[in-house]
Amino acid sequence: MEQLITNHNELRQRGFRALADALGWVNAVRFLGEYDAGTGNYTEERAALLPDHSIDTLATELERIQEAARLGAAP
């Protein structure tokens, strides 16, 4: 069983070392550059974009989609 690394600094150092050993230093840095914190407020954006359906509405829609798929029709 692997030992849990509780020291955050040690975890970062060992993690980057493992990444660099696997990819090489340049590719490890490039890989890490692919990630960023992003911007905005996910919770607010999600609430604004997604409809607020009840569980009954969602269940009915799921049944409709499943029936359409069973009949080979587009949902």
C-alpha positions in Angstrom: 0.0 0.0 0.0 1.3 3.5 -0.9 2.1 5.9 1.9 0.0 9.0 2.1 2.1 12.1 1.6 0.7 14.7 4.0 3.3 17.5 3.5 2.0 19.6 0.6 5.5 20.8 -0.4 6.8 17.3 -0.5 3.8 16.2 -2.5 4.4 18.9 -5.1 8.1 18.1 -5.4 7.6 14.4 -5.7 4.7 14.9 -8.1 6.6 17.1 -10.4 9.6 14.8 -10.2 7.4 11.9 -11.3 5.9 13.9 -14.1 9.3 15.1 -15.3 10.7 11.6 -15.1 7.8 10.3 -17.2 7.7 13.2 -19.7 11.0 15.0 -19.5 11.3 18.5 -18.0 10.1 20.5 -21.0 7.0 18.4 -21.6 6.2 18.3 -17.9 6.3 22.1 -17.8 4.2 22.2 -21.0 1.7 19.8 -19.5 1.3 21.9 -16.4 0.7 24.9 -18.5 -2.4 23.3 -19.9 -4.1 23.8 -16.6 -5.4 27.1 -15.2 -7.8 28.2 -12.6 -10.2 29.6 -15.1 -12.4 32.6 -14.5 -16.0 33.3 -13.5 -18.3 31.7 -11.0 -19.2 28.2 -12.0 -22.2 27.9 -9.7 -23.8 31.1 -10.9 -23.1 30.3 -14.6 -24.5 26.7 -14.2 -27.7 28.1 -12.6 -28.2 30.6 -15.4 -27.5 28.0 -18.2 -29.3 24.9 -17.0 -33.1 24.7 -16.6 -34.5 24.2 -13.1 -36.5 21.0 -13.7 -38.2 19.0 -11.1 -37.3 15.3 -10.7 -40.7 14.4 -12.2 -39.9 16.5 -15.3 -36.4 14.9 -15.6 -37.8 11.4 -15.3 -40.5 12.1 -17.9 -37.9 13.5 -20.3 -35.6 10.5 -19.7 -38.4 8.1 -20.5 -39.2 10.0 -23.7 -35.5 9.8 -24.8 -35.3 6.1 -23.9 -38.5 5.3 -25.8 -37.3 7.3 -28.9 -34.0 5.4 -28.8 -35.8 2.1 -28.5 -37.9 2.9 -31.6 -34.8 4.1 -33.4 -36.0 7.7 -33.6 -34.1 10.9 -32.9 -34.8 12.1 -29.3 
